[in-house]
């Protein structure tokens, strides 16, 4: 049986039998990651409504004035939206949950919000496109949380929200680690809408990281 098949079989069995996680620590390489009261997604958390420039430009904290924050509450993805027609690229530069320098290119879609896939811990700058007309842009936080250990297969056993165990159907959305451009190197997890971050919930997930190191 392949390693992937073995892990999948094990994970499915643990989910179905609801084995107490405490009984598995020290035996299986299970990692617990928690987010204490993560904020709700906020579409202008980093850059409040600001006019795009006549020429493409690099924006840094404080320049322009609408760039008010350069780090989210927890490593998570970015979301951008314009007030009108705009199909240029927004490029985010910064550092991920492991302190690695990363970048992501996001194709803007006018007044339709576009979500990134990389969980940034902080930003060095945003490169914004030239305006098409007189549109503005907002840049904020999304719902996707960064994992602090690599996840090469969906080995999330289960999660809890302020002590309430999530079901298989509501344990959220996993995107596996990838070295590809515009992808997260560790992988990400987005909570189900039933357990959306709102500034009060304590979100926890238990998973088997792909580096397979036991965490007590």
Secondary structure, 3 states (H helix, E strand, C coil): CCHHHHHHHHHHHHHHHCCCHHHCECCECEEEEEEECCCCCEEEEEEEEEECCCCCEEEECCECCCECCCCCCCCEEEEEEECCCCCCEEEEEEEECCCCEEEEEEECECCECEECCCCEEEEEEEEECCCCCCCEEEEEEEEEEECCCCCCCCCEEEEEECCEECCHHHCCEEEECCCCCCCCCCEEEECCHHHCCCCCCEEEEEEECCCCCCCC
